[in-house]
Amino acid sequence: MIEPIKWKNNKIIFIDQTKLPERLKYARCGDVDRLCEAIKKLEVRGAPLIGVAVAMGYALAAVNSKEKTFAGLKKDLSAASKKLRATRPTAVNLFWALKRMEDVLYNFASCPAGQLAKLYRVKKIILQEALSILKEDKRMCVSIGKNGARLIKNGDIILTHCNAGILATAGQGTALSIIYEANKQGKRFKVFSDETRPLMQGSRLTMWELMQNGIDATLICDCMAASAIKNKGVTKIIVGADRIARNGDAANKIGTYGLAVLARHHGIPFYIAAPSSTIDKNIRSGKDIPIEERKKEEVIYTGSKQTAPVNAKVYNPAFDVTPAELITAIITENGVYEIKRFRRI
């Protein structure tokens, strides 16, 4: 299985996802500014993967710090954290991971200034925490897959949206992990993948990934989803999430809400697959989730080809919010939780 991100020789190595599917290219990142650029440009994307990446970015800032006092190191890490927090507002895993990294630093608040040996130890433990988050993400992916795979039956036709697979995590994905685990169990099913406008994560990334892993997958345009559900016999929809509110409302790539409405109309289950770290207990409902709006050029151009007037007004939210009442269940590494009765199934 490909590794979307890894740590090697005090550098972050990641797949530049903007180059897929034309070519599989790994980029080397040696400083926080470069990592922030990669996250903003979606070279690195997917809520769990962003969490892993910013944890590594925090560790990178620690390793690169030339400060000889604990106060100086704290200042460098505070600056790095501020930059990383400003990259993308919706994915809560980003803030969850940084909180974990900052907590490690604060545990050393009494580290005497000027003691280089202790500063080295602080940096080492910060790096260890980032690598722990990486390992945990890989285990989490497998657990989500196994928990969700029991919902897959022979003959199922599954619709998915955006990319919630290997490329969105450090492991084998969230929504797509369920598909991979069901495939390992020998279950026979088919997958439809929405192209996912405007950045085409479904066609560029999910289709590439599913084909690489031998899954029977068919690409459709976003506007074909209703027709595919009706005419191709879609039996369930499984997607990921970037932030889940306390009441179960879930933010995911724009277009997800529409799929949930279609699922309700056609009487098929609509599942969210995400790690428990994506559940934001500080947010009561989807109304409180900050929604990132991206530049209009992503809609006016398809790649380098202009497909709309340059001066066109554009509304380009990266995410929408699906209300809890439209979600059949949320699948995490801890189990499958039915939204209707808020109970584990």
C-alpha positions in Angstrom: 0.0 0.0 0.0 1.3 3.5 -0.8 2.3 5.8 2.0 0.7 9.3 1.6 3.1 10.8 4.2 6.2 9.7 6.2 9.0 11.2 8.2 12.6 10.6 6.9 15.9 12.3 7.8 14.1 15.1 9.6 12.0 15.9 6.5 8.3 15.3 5.8 7.8 13.2 2.6 4.3 13.4 1.1 2.5 12.6 -2.1 1.7 15.8 -4.0 -2.0 15.0 -4.7 -2.3 17.8 -7.2 -0.2 15.7 -9.6 -2.5 12.7 -9.6 -3.7 10.8 -11.6 -1.1 11.8 -14.2 1.8 10.8 -12.0 2.7 9.7 -8.5 5.1 12.3 -7.2 6.6 12.6 -3.7 7.6 16.0 -2.4 10.1 16.7 0.4 9.3 19.3 3.0 11.9 20.8 5.2 10.1 23.7 6.8 6.7 24.8 8.1 6.1 27.4 5.5 6.4 24.8 2.7 4.0 22.5 4.6 1.4 25.3 5.0 1.6 26.0 1.3 1.1 22.3 0.5 -2.0 22.1 2.7 -3.5 25.3 1.3 -2.9 24.1 -2.3 -4.3 20.7 -1.5 -1.1 18.9 -2.2 -1.8 17.4 1.2 -5.6 17.0 1.9 -8.1 15.0 3.8 -9.0 15.7 7.4 -7.1 12.8 9.1 -4.0 13.4 6.8 -4.0 17.1 7.6 -4.0 16.2 11.3 -1.0 13.9 10.8 0.8 16.5 8.6 0.4 19.4 11.1 1.7 17.2 13.9 4.7 16.5 11.8 5.0 20.2 10.9 5.1 21.1 14.6 7.8 18.5 15.1 9.7 19.9 12.1 9.6 23.3 13.7 11.0 21.9 16.9 13.8 20.0 15.0 14.7 23.1 13.0 14.7 25.5 15.9 18.1 27.0 16.6 17.1 28.5 19.9 19.2 27.6 22.9 16.6 28.3 25.6 13.3 26.7 26.3 11.6 30.1 26.0 13.1 30.5 22.6 11.9 27.1 21.5 8.4 27.9 22.8 8.4 31.1 20.7 9.4 29.2 17.6 6.7 26.6 18.1 4.1 29.1 18.9 4.8 30.9 15.5 4.7 27.5 13.7 1.4 26.6 15.3 -0.2 29.9 14.3 0.8 29.4 10.7 -0.5 25.8 10.6 -3.8 26.8 12.2 -4.4 29.4 9.5 -4.2 26.9 6.6 -7.7 25.4 6.6 -10.5 26.2 9.0 -13.1 23.3 8.6 -11.1 20.1 9.3 -11.1 19.8 13.1 -8.3 17.1 13.0 -5.9 19.9 12.3 -6.7 21.6 15.6 -7.0 18.4 17.5 -3.5 17.3 16.4 -1.9 20.7 17.2 -3.5 20.6 20.7 -1.9 17.2 21.3 1.5 18.5 20.2 1.2 21.7 22.3 0.3 19.7 25.3 3.5 17.8 25.0 5.5 21.1 25.1 3.5 22.5 28.0 4.4 19.4 30.1 8.0 20.7 30.0 7.1 24.2 31.2 9.6 23.9 34.0 12.5 23.0 31.7 15.4 25.3 32.8 16.6 27.8 30.3 20.0 27.1 28.7 20.1 23.3 29.3 20.7 22.0 25.8 20.4 18.4 26.9 16.9 18.9 28.1 16.0 20.9 25.0 17.2 18.0 22.9 14.9 15.7 25.0 11.9 18.0 24.5 12.5 17.9 20.7 12.8 14.2 20.7 9.5 13.7 22.7 7.7 16.2 20.4 8.8 14.1 17.4 7.8 10.9 19.1 4.3 12.3 19.6 3.9 13.2 16.0 5.0 9.7 14.9 2.5 8.3 17.5 -0.3 10.3 15.8 0.9 8.8 12.5 0.8 5.2 13.8 -2.6 5.8 15.5 -4.1 7.0 12.3 -3.0 3.9 10.5 -4.6 1.7 13.2 -7.7 3.9 13.2 -8.2 3.4 9.5 -8.2 -0.4 9.8 -10.7 -0.3 12.7 -13.1 1.9 10.8 -12.9 -0.4 7.9 -13.6 -3.5 9.9 -16.5 -1.9 11.8 -18.1 -0.7 8.6 -17.4 -3.8 6.5 -20.1 -5.7 8.3 -22.6 -3.3 6.8 -21.6 -4.3 3.3 -23.5 -7.2 1.7 -22.8 -9.2 -1.5 -24.4 -7.4 -4.4 -24.2 -3.9 -2.9 -23.8 -0.9 -5.1 -22.1 1.8 -3.1 -21.9 5.5 -4.0 -19.1 7.6 -2.5 -18.1 11.3 -2.8 -14.8 13.2 -2.8 -11.9 11.1 -1.5 -11.9 9.4 1.9 -9.4 6.8 1.2 -5.6 6.1 1.5 -4.9 9.6 0.1 -6.9 11.3 2.8 -5.3 9.6 5.8 -2.0 8.1 6.8 -3.5 4.6 6.4 -6.1 2.9 4.2 -8.8 5.6 4.6 -12.1 6.0 6.3 -15.0 5.5 3.9 -12.9 3.7 1.4 -11.3 1.6 4.2 -14.7 0.0 4.6 -14.6 -0.9 0.9 -11.1 -2.3 1.2 -11.9 -4.4 4.2 -15.1 -5.8 2.6 -13.1 -6.7 -0.5 -10.6 -8.5 1.7 -13.5 -10.5 3.2 -14.4 -11.6 -0.3 -17.6 -9.7 -0.6 -18.8 -8.8 -4.1 -20.0 -5.3 -4.7 -19.6 -2.3 -7.1 -18.7 1.3 -6.4 -19.8 4.5 -8.1 -17.6 7.5 -7.5 -18.8 11.1 -7.9 -16.2 13.3 -9.7 -16.7 15.9 -6.9 -16.5 19.4 -8.3 -14.7 21.7 -8.5 -11.4 20.0 -7.7 -12.3 16.6 -8.9 -11.0 14.6 -5.9 -13.5 11.8 -6.8 -12.3 11.4 -10.4 -8.6 12.3 -9.9 -8.0 10.6 -6.6 -10.8 8.1 -5.6 -11.0 6.5 -9.0 -7.2 6.2 -9.3 -7.0 4.7 -5.8 -9.9 2.2 -6.3 -8.4 1.1 -9.6 -5.0 0.7 -8.0 -6.6 -1.6 -5.5 -8.6 -3.7 -7.9 -12.1 -2.5 -6.8 -14.9 -2.6 -9.4 -15.5 1.2 -9.7 -17.4 3.5 -12.1 -16.9 7.2 -12.4 -19.9 9.5 -12.7 -20.4 13.3 -12.8 -21.9 14.9 -9.7 -25.1 15.8 -11.5 -25.6 12.1 -12.4 -25.9 10.9 -8.8 -29.7 11.0 -8.6 -30.0 9.1 -11.9 -27.4 6.5 -10.8 -29.2 6.0 -7.5 -32.5 5.4 -9.3 -31.4 3.6 -12.4 -28.2 1.7 -11.3 -29.6 0.4 -8.0 -27.4 2.1 -5.6 -28.0 0.4 -2.2 -26.0 2.7 0.2 -23.9 5.8 0.3 -20.7 6.1 2.3 -18.7 9.3 2.7 -16.1 10.8 5.0 -16.3 13.9 7.2 -14.1 16.9 8.1 -15.9 17.9 11.3 -18.9 16.3 13.2 -20.8 18.5 15.7 -21.9 17.2 19.0 -25.5 16.6 17.7 -24.3 14.5 14.8 -24.4 17.2 12.0 -21.4 16.6 9.7 -19.4 18.8 7.4 -17.9 17.1 4.3 -16.9 18.1 0.8 -19.5 20.2 -1.0 -22.2 18.1 -2.5 -22.5 15.6 0.4 -25.7 17.2 1.7 -27.4 16.7 -1.6 -26.5 13.0 -1.6 -28.0 12.7 1.9 -31.2 14.2 0.6 -31.3 11.8 -2.3 -30.6 8.9 0.0 -33.6 9.8 2.1 -35.9 10.2 -0.9 -34.8 6.8 -2.3 -34.9 5.0 1.0 -31.3 3.9 1.2 -28.8 4.3 4.1 -26.4 7.2 4.2 -23.3 6.6 6.3 -20.5 8.9 7.6 -17.1 7.2 8.2 -14.6 9.2 10.3 -12.3 8.9 13.3 -13.5 9.9 16.7 -11.0 12.8 16.5 -13.3 14.4 13.8 -16.1 14.8 16.4 -15.9 18.3 17.8 -17.4 18.2 21.2 -17.1 21.9 21.5 -19.6 22.5 18.7 -23.2 22.0 19.4 -24.5 21.8 15.8 -23.6 22.2 12.2 -24.5 25.9 12.4 -21.3 26.4 14.4 -18.9 24.7 11.9 -16.8 27.2 10.0 -17.1 26.6 6.3 -14.0 27.3 4.1 -14.7 29.3 1.0 -12.1 28.9 -1.7 -10.9 31.1 -4.6 -13.2 31.6 -7.6 -10.6 30.4 -10.1 -11.2 26.8 -9.0 -14.6 27.1 -10.6 -13.8 29.4 -13.5 -11.0 27.1 -14.7 -10.9 23.3 -15.0 -7.2 22.8 -14.8 -5.6 25.4 -17.1 -8.7 25.5 -19.3 -11.1 28.5 -18.8 -14.6 27.3 -18.6 -16.5 30.4 -17.4 -16.1 34.2 -17.8 -13.2 35.5 -15.8 -15.3 38.2 -14.2 -18.1 35.8 -13.2 -19.5 35.9 -9.7 -18.6 32.6 -8.0 -19.8 31.0 -4.8 -17.3 28.3 -3.9 -17.7 26.8 -0.4 -15.4 23.8 0.1 -17.9 22.0 2.3 -21.5 21.7 3.2 -23.2 20.4 6.3 -25.4 17.3 6.4 -28.0 17.5 9.3 -27.9 14.5 11.7 -31.5 13.5 10.8 -30.3 12.5 7.3 -27.4 10.4 8.5 -28.2 6.7 9.1 -25.1 6.1 11.2 -21.6 7.3 11.9 -18.8 4.7 11.7 -15.7 5.4 13.8 -12.8 3.2 15.0 -14.9 2.6 18.2 -18.0 1.2 16.5 -21.1 2.0 14.4 -23.4 4.6 16.0 -27.0 4.9 14.7 -27.9 8.6 14.7 -31.7 8.1 14.9 -31.5 6.7 18.5 -27.9 7.8 19.3 -27.1 4.2 20.1 -24.4 1.8 19.1 -25.4 -0.9 16.6 
